[in-house]
Amino acid sequence: PRAQRHRMSSTTEPSPWLSPSPILVAVQSGRVFNDSKDFVDAPLLVSRAECWRRWALLPQPPPSDALRKFVNDTFGPADSLLAPWTPPDHSTHPPLLSRLPAGAAREWARALNDLWPQLGRTQSDAVAAAAERTTLLPLPRPFVVPGGRFREIYYWDSYWVVLGLLAVDMRETARDVTANLLHLAAAHGFVPNGARSYYLNRSQPPMLAQMVHALLLRGVHGEAPPRPPPAA
């Protein structure tokens, strides 16, 4: 119900990514992508209305070649609305490393610390400008992703991300990550599993208060997220 209000607030056209969409069924059952997450993460290149118009022109069920052409012409790459972001407070030699014993433990921690620039992301302005064309939920600040096939910020993962960032004195990035989760809570009434519309029907263990507490213990403060307008 809460997720449904979000999906219908910006457009009257149904989502092509969410069940019971026949597009979703055809693409996933036809194995158009090796990873099923790639399709639900792929943004529309056209309006939802144009997407459904194109779909209506296809024979049903659509032949494999026609289905793949439809997807390629109508949807963009899964990561095309995200850009790499290097946290400005990242240091290759944080004080933590010098406090660890030389050897395997220090090198392991150094390798972990070197991952932060690889995991930073920021959203294109198009996410907020045309939210109905993507499953991404708009976020006000850059963020850190788990990596691999997971391109968006996640709730449970972010707790450990924040603790790791604070351990290497990346306080501003830890604040940004937490501020994004506070924004999601303000916008949707809870923090979803991840920052995608298909996660608006579930959450993860409630760790947001612990994140805020961890920031406060390190003297990190920030402004409250803006209150979103009422849902249509």
Disulfide bonds with the S-S distance in Angstrom:
none
